[in-house]
Amino acid sequence: MPFAAPRLGIVQRLVFLVAGVGLVILLVIAWRLNPNPAGMGTHRQLGLPPCSLVQWAGIRCPSCGMTTSWSYVVRGNLWRACGVNSGGTLLALTSVVLGPWLIGSSLLGRYLWRPPPMEWIAAASVVIGLVTLVDWGIRLSR
């Protein structure tokens, strides 16, 4: 039996729309930035300060390179994106899929396709977090 998409309530539609537009805006911002060849520091183009952990302790934080990885992802350079920050790459790829899905679902008033089970969402969140931490550990060991 095919999936019968239930109608979404107005609050859920608004939440989906705001979240989806937010993700797409982040992707557009990443596209407008030039990825820093050093693998981190791309966020400085937004007027943000350098990473405090790098300044204070001389080591990268787990999120160092995330903006750069997003900037590579939107350009289709997944190899460079993973080399900069694997967790950031997974977040950007998730946003590429999730942003339009949220916007489309909001505008249609129903899910575009079957929503993932909550267990999958929780597992994906844990995997992205673990990948980010393992990636960070590898970078610290170099």
Phi, psi and chi 1 to 4 in degrees:
 res  aa     phi    psi   chi1   chi2   chi3   chi4
   1 MET       -  129.9  177.1  162.3  144.2      -
   2 PRO   -67.2  156.9   17.0  -22.5      -      -
   3 PHE   -70.4  124.3  173.4   67.9      -      -
   4 ALA   -98.4  106.2      -      -      -      -
   5 ALA   -71.0  122.2      -      -      -      -
   6 PRO   -73.3  155.9   26.1  -31.5      -      -
   7 ARG   -70.6  143.5  -62.9  -68.1  -59.6  165.4
   8 LEU   -93.4  142.7  -58.7  173.3      -      -
   9 GLY   -72.7  164.4      -      -      -      -
  10 ILE   -61.8  -39.6 -172.2   69.5      -      -
  11 VAL   -65.4  -45.0  172.1      -      -      -
  12 GLN   -64.0  -38.9 -169.9  172.8   18.4      -
  13 ARG   -63.0  -41.5  -70.7  178.5   73.7  175.5
  14 LEU   -67.0  -41.7  -73.4  172.4      -      -
  15 VAL   -62.7  -45.2  168.9      -      -      -
  16 PHE   -59.6  -44.3  -84.1   26.8      -      -
  17 LEU   -64.5  -46.9 -176.5   61.9      -      -
  18 VAL   -63.1  -45.4  169.2      -      -      -
  19 ALA   -64.6  -44.6      -      -      -      -
  20 GLY   -64.3  -44.9      -      -      -      -
  21 VAL   -63.8  -38.9  167.8      -      -      -
  22 GLY   -59.8  -44.5      -      -      -      -
  23 LEU   -65.9  -41.8  -68.4  174.1      -      -
  24 VAL   -65.7  -38.4  169.6      -      -      -
  25 ILE   -61.2  -43.1  -73.4  171.3      -      -
  26 LEU   -61.3  -38.5  -70.3  174.6      -      -
  27 LEU   -67.5  -39.0  -68.9  164.7      -      -
  28 VAL   -66.3  -41.7  168.6      -      -      -
  29 ILE   -60.6  -44.9  -70.3  169.8      -      -
  30 ALA   -60.5  -36.3      -      -      -      -
  31 TRP   -68.4  -32.7  176.7   72.5      -      -
  32 ARG   -79.0  -16.5  -65.6 -170.6   45.2  100.2
  33 LEU   -87.8  149.6  -61.7  173.4      -      -
  34 ASN   -93.1  121.0  -64.8  -46.4      -      -
  35 PRO   -61.8  131.1   13.0  -18.4      -      -
  36 ASN   -72.7  123.9 -171.2  -33.7      -      -
  37 PRO   -61.4  -19.8  -14.9   22.9      -      -
  38 ALA   -71.5  -11.6      -      -      -      -
  39 GLY    91.6   -3.0      -      -      -      -
  40 MET  -160.0  161.3   56.3 -172.9 -104.6      -
  41 GLY   100.9   -3.0      -      -      -      -
  42 THR   -59.7  -32.4  -58.7      -      -      -
  43 HIS   -61.8  -20.0   69.5  -78.0      -      -
  44 ARG   -62.9  -25.1  -59.4  -69.3  -47.6  -87.4
  45 GLN   -65.5  -16.0  -64.4  170.5   48.9      -
  46 LEU   -92.3    3.0  -62.2  168.9      -      -
  47 GLY    84.5   10.8      -      -      -      -
  48 LEU   -83.7  153.5  -62.4  170.4      -      -
  49 PRO   -74.3  164.6   27.7  -34.3      -      -
  50 PRO   -66.1  163.2   12.5  -16.8      -      -
  51 CYS   -60.1  127.9  176.1      -      -      -
  52 SER   -65.3  -39.6  -61.9      -      -      -
  53 LEU   -64.9  -37.6 -167.0   57.4      -      -
  54 VAL   -64.8  -43.2  170.6      -      -      -
  55 GLN   -68.1  -42.6  -73.8 -169.6  -47.9      -
  56 TRP   -81.7  -41.8  -64.9  -21.7      -      -
  57 ALA  -116.0   -9.7      -      -      -      -
  58 GLY    75.4   16.8      -      -      -      -
  59 ILE  -124.9  153.2   59.5  171.9      -      -
  60 ARG   -74.6  147.6  -68.0  171.6   55.9  136.8
  61 CYS   -89.7  168.8   74.5      -      -      -
  62 PRO   -59.1  -26.9  -23.6   32.2      -      -
  63 SER   -94.9   -0.9   64.3      -      -      -
  64 CYS   -60.0  126.9  -84.2      -      -      -
  65 GLY    94.2   -3.5      -      -      -      -
  66 MET   -65.8  -45.0  -79.9 -152.4 -179.3      -
  67 THR   -62.2  -39.6  -52.7      -      -      -
  68 THR   -64.4  -42.2  -53.8      -      -      -
  69 SER   -64.0  -40.5   68.5      -      -      -
  70 TRP   -61.3  -41.1  -81.7   57.9      -      -
  71 SER   -63.8  -36.6 -170.2      -      -      -
  72 TYR   -71.8  -40.1  -80.3  126.3      -      -
  73 VAL   -59.6  -47.0  165.5      -      -      -
  74 VAL   -67.7  -14.6  -63.4      -      -      -
  75 ARG   -94.5   -0.1  -73.6  166.6  173.1   73.2
  76 GLY    81.9    8.7      -      -      -      -
  77 ASN   -97.1   76.9 -166.0  -23.0      -      -
  78 LEU   -69.5  -31.0  -61.0 -178.8      -      -
  79 TRP   -61.8  -50.5 -174.4 -104.7      -      -
  80 ARG   -64.7  -38.8  -76.1  -64.2  -51.2 -117.2
  81 ALA   -59.8  -46.3      -      -      -      -
  82 CYS   -65.8  -35.3  -76.3      -      -      -
  83 GLY   -67.8  -23.5      -      -      -      -
  84 VAL   -87.9  -51.1  169.0      -      -      -
  85 ASN  -162.1  106.5 -171.4  -51.5      -      -
  86 SER   -64.3  -39.3  -60.6      -      -      -
  87 GLY   -63.7  -41.5      -      -      -      -
  88 GLY   -63.3  -36.8      -      -      -      -
  89 THR   -63.0  -44.9  -57.8      -      -      -
  90 LEU   -64.0  -39.9  -68.6  175.6      -      -
  91 LEU   -63.1  -43.4  -76.3  173.4      -      -
  92 ALA   -64.6  -44.3      -      -      -      -
  93 LEU   -63.2  -38.7  -69.7  170.9      -      -
  94 THR   -61.8  -40.8  -59.4      -      -      -
  95 SER   -67.6  -34.7  -62.8      -      -      -
  96 VAL   -60.3  -37.2  165.8      -      -      -
  97 VAL   -85.8  -47.2  172.8      -      -      -
  98 LEU   -70.9  -39.1 -165.9   55.8      -      -
  99 GLY   -57.3  -57.6      -      -      -      -
 100 PRO   -61.9  -35.6  -25.3   34.6      -      -
 101 TRP   -63.4  -43.5  179.8   79.4      -      -
 102 LEU   -64.2  -44.4  -73.0  166.5      -      -
 103 ILE   -64.0  -47.5  -67.5  169.7      -      -
 104 GLY   -61.2  -43.1      -      -      -      -
 105 SER   -63.4  -40.4  -65.3      -      -      -
 106 SER   -63.1  -47.1  171.8      -      -      -
 107 LEU   -67.8  -35.8  -64.2  176.3      -      -
 108 LEU   -79.5  -22.4  -73.0  175.8      -      -
 109 GLY    79.8   13.4      -      -      -      -
 110 ARG  -154.6  162.9   61.5  175.9  177.8   75.1
 111 TYR   -64.0  136.2  -64.7  115.6      -      -
 112 LEU   -65.2  -39.3  -73.6  176.8      -      -
 113 TRP  -147.6  170.8   60.3   82.6      -      -
 114 ARG   -49.9  127.8 -173.1 -178.6  -51.9  -93.8
 115 PRO   -68.6  146.1   24.2  -30.6      -      -
 116 PRO   -68.6  145.7   23.3  -30.6      -      -
 117 PRO   -61.1  150.1  -17.9   27.8      -      -
 118 MET   -57.3  -31.6  -69.0  -54.1  -76.9      -
 119 GLU   -62.7  -36.8  -65.8   82.9    7.7      -
 120 TRP   -67.9  -41.4  -70.0   16.9      -      -
 121 ILE   -63.2  -44.5  -65.0  169.7      -      -
 122 ALA   -63.7  -43.7      -      -      -      -
 123 ALA   -63.5  -42.3      -      -      -      -
 124 ALA   -63.2  -40.1      -      -      -      -
 125 SER   -62.9  -43.2  -60.5      -      -      -
 126 VAL   -65.1  -44.0  168.8      -      -      -
 127 VAL   -61.4  -46.3  166.2      -      -      -
 128 ILE   -62.2  -41.5  -69.5  171.1      -      -
 129 GLY   -63.0  -44.8      -      -      -      -
 130 LEU   -66.5  -41.7  -72.9  174.4      -      -
 131 VAL   -60.1  -42.7  165.7      -      -      -
 132 THR   -61.1  -44.4  -59.7      -      -      -
 133 LEU   -69.6  -40.9  -67.8  175.0      -      -
 134 VAL   -64.7  -43.5  167.9      -      -      -
 135 ASP   -58.1  -44.2 -177.5   83.4      -      -
 136 TRP   -62.3  -45.8 -176.8   46.3      -      -
 137 GLY   -59.3  -41.4      -      -      -      -
 138 ILE   -63.5  -42.8  -69.5  168.6      -      -
 139 ARG   -65.6  -36.3  -68.8 -177.8 -162.2  -64.9
 140 LEU   -69.1  -29.9  -72.3  177.6      -      -
 141 SER   -79.0  -10.4   67.9      -      -      -
 142 ARG   -81.7      -  -70.2 -177.0 -173.0  163.6
